[in-house]
């Protein structure tokens, strides 16, 4: 039963499948590392920017970051 559910979820919605793996106990660090190893640099940058984790977004409100040395 669970096998059928997992196979359908993996085939139809790999994002939800990945979240499901964390919910059943897989390490988020392990999953993150596995995904990052397969992603291109451009895909990683896009993901970081989309989630406002890039340096420009993270330090947008920090005036010290933008001062030239």
Backbone bond lengths (Angstrom), bond angles and torsions (degrees), N, CA, C in turn:
res aa  C-N    CA-C-N  psi(-1)  N-CA   C-N-CA  omega(-1)  CA-C   N-CA-C  phi
1 X - - - 1.458 - - 1.530 111.05 -
2 X 1.342 116.77 -54.58 1.458 120.08 -179.94 1.522 110.61 -63.13
3 X 1.324 115.76 -34.75 1.465 119.72 179.91 1.520 110.43 -61.05
4 X 1.330 117.72 -45.42 1.470 121.46 178.70 1.526 110.81 -62.19
5 X 1.332 116.72 -43.86 1.460 121.41 179.01 1.525 110.34 -59.57
6 X 1.332 116.34 -48.26 1.455 120.46 -177.86 1.521 111.88 -64.20
7 X 1.321 117.19 -42.08 1.469 120.27 179.79 1.529 111.10 -64.17
8 X 1.317 117.46 -41.60 1.468 120.60 178.73 1.519 111.01 -66.55
9 X 1.322 116.49 -43.30 1.462 120.69 179.39 1.525 110.14 -63.22
10 X 1.319 117.20 -44.60 1.467 121.94 179.17 1.527 110.75 -60.72
11 X 1.323 116.95 -44.39 1.468 121.06 -178.67 1.525 112.66 -70.07
12 X 1.326 116.62 -40.65 1.467 120.98 -173.31 1.520 114.68 -91.28
13 X 1.319 117.41 -28.32 1.462 119.89 -175.64 1.532 110.11 -153.21
14 X 1.330 117.36 79.22 1.463 119.67 -176.84 1.527 114.20 -61.66
15 X 1.318 117.49 -26.30 1.472 118.97 176.69 1.519 110.58 -65.00
16 X 1.323 116.57 -49.71 1.468 119.70 178.35 1.522 111.32 -63.94
17 X 1.329 116.69 -34.56 1.464 119.84 176.55 1.522 110.60 -61.05
18 X 1.319 116.61 -41.58 1.464 120.90 179.56 1.524 110.60 -64.33
19 X 1.318 116.91 -43.31 1.476 120.27 176.11 1.525 109.98 -62.44
20 X 1.313 116.52 -41.38 1.460 121.59 177.58 1.530 110.91 -57.12
21 X 1.335 117.04 -42.16 1.468 120.17 178.99 1.525 111.25 -58.41
22 X 1.323 117.20 -40.25 1.469 119.37 178.33 1.535 110.63 -67.92
23 X 1.312 116.26 -34.51 1.463 120.22 -179.05 1.522 112.14 -69.25
24 X 1.337 116.85 -27.42 1.469 118.75 179.55 1.521 111.98 -96.30
25 X 1.348 116.67 8.06 1.450 118.99 169.15 1.517 117.78 115.45
26 X 1.320 118.88 -3.48 1.463 118.51 177.06 1.527 109.69 -69.60
27 X 1.300 115.96 143.79 1.463 122.25 -178.12 1.522 110.79 -67.21
28 X 1.330 115.91 129.84 1.467 119.55 176.45 1.519 110.68 -64.76
29 X 1.328 117.48 -33.54 1.469 120.29 176.94 1.523 111.03 -62.79
30 X 1.325 116.51 -42.48 1.464 121.04 178.89 1.526 110.76 -62.98
31 X 1.331 116.15 -46.58 1.464 120.44 -178.50 1.523 110.56 -65.32
32 X 1.326 117.44 -44.63 1.460 121.10 178.53 1.522 110.88 -58.45
33 X 1.312 117.16 -46.84 1.466 121.11 -179.81 1.526 110.65 -62.31
34 X 1.318 117.36 -43.64 1.464 120.93 179.65 1.531 111.31 -60.86
35 X 1.328 116.49 -43.22 1.463 120.09 -179.19 1.528 111.53 -69.40
36 X 1.326 116.68 -42.95 1.467 120.21 -179.23 1.527 111.90 -63.21
37 X 1.317 117.04 -33.92 1.466 120.09 178.93 1.525 112.25 -64.62
38 X 1.313 117.40 -24.28 1.464 121.79 -177.62 1.526 113.70 -99.36
39 X 1.323 117.52 -13.22 1.463 121.22 -176.36 1.526 110.76 -87.61
40 X 1.324 115.60 145.54 1.464 119.93 174.39 1.523 109.13 -73.41
41 X 1.335 116.32 162.55 1.463 120.07 176.84 1.527 111.16 -57.69
42 X 1.327 116.66 -40.07 1.467 120.09 -179.95 1.519 111.55 -63.97
43 X 1.328 117.53 -40.33 1.463 120.04 178.62 1.531 111.09 -65.81
44 X 1.325 116.35 -38.93 1.465 119.58 178.52 1.525 109.91 -65.15
45 X 1.353 116.91 -46.27 1.474 119.83 178.42 1.530 110.76 -59.31
46 X 1.325 116.75 -45.37 1.471 120.43 179.43 1.527 111.26 -58.79
47 X 1.325 116.74 -43.51 1.466 120.54 -179.76 1.526 111.12 -64.62
48 X 1.331 116.14 -42.83 1.467 119.50 178.57 1.521 111.32 -63.81
49 X 1.317 116.82 -44.12 1.471 120.42 179.54 1.527 111.28 -65.99
50 X 1.317 117.74 -40.24 1.468 121.14 -179.52 1.525 111.71 -63.06
51 X 1.323 115.73 -28.50 1.462 120.42 -179.76 1.523 113.11 -104.37
52 X 1.335 115.26 14.90 1.463 123.36 178.18 1.527 112.23 53.53
53 X 1.326 115.84 43.89 1.454 121.75 177.19 1.526 112.24 -109.78
54 X 1.315 117.25 2.34 1.460 121.83 176.88 1.536 108.67 -76.27
55 X 1.342 117.93 160.66 1.481 119.73 -177.08 1.526 113.96 -57.61
56 X 1.312 118.16 -39.15 1.468 119.75 -178.65 1.521 110.18 -62.26
57 X 1.309 117.37 -45.53 1.470 120.46 -179.47 1.521 112.10 -69.72
58 X 1.321 116.02 -42.43 1.473 119.67 -176.57 1.516 112.55 -65.74
59 X 1.335 117.43 -34.61 1.458 120.46 -175.13 1.525 112.87 -110.56
60 X 1.299 116.28 18.21 1.465 121.72 -177.28 1.528 112.19 -53.11
61 X 1.307 117.17 -40.50 1.470 121.51 -175.57 1.534 113.80 -98.75
62 X 1.323 117.28 11.38 1.467 121.25 -178.70 1.525 109.36 -105.06
63 X 1.350 118.23 99.77 1.451 120.86 -175.99 1.526 113.29 -62.33
64 X 1.337 117.44 -29.07 1.468 120.76 179.08 1.528 111.55 -64.43
65 X 1.304 117.06 -31.93 1.462 120.81 -179.19 1.527 110.90 -65.47
66 X 1.301 116.59 -33.39 1.466 121.41 -173.09 1.522 113.62 -90.50
67 X 1.325 116.69 -8.14 1.465 119.57 178.49 1.514 109.94 -71.43
68 X 1.317 116.14 135.25 1.460 119.52 176.89 1.516 109.11 -80.10
69 X 1.331 115.43 142.20 1.462 119.35 -179.85 1.499 110.73 -88.86
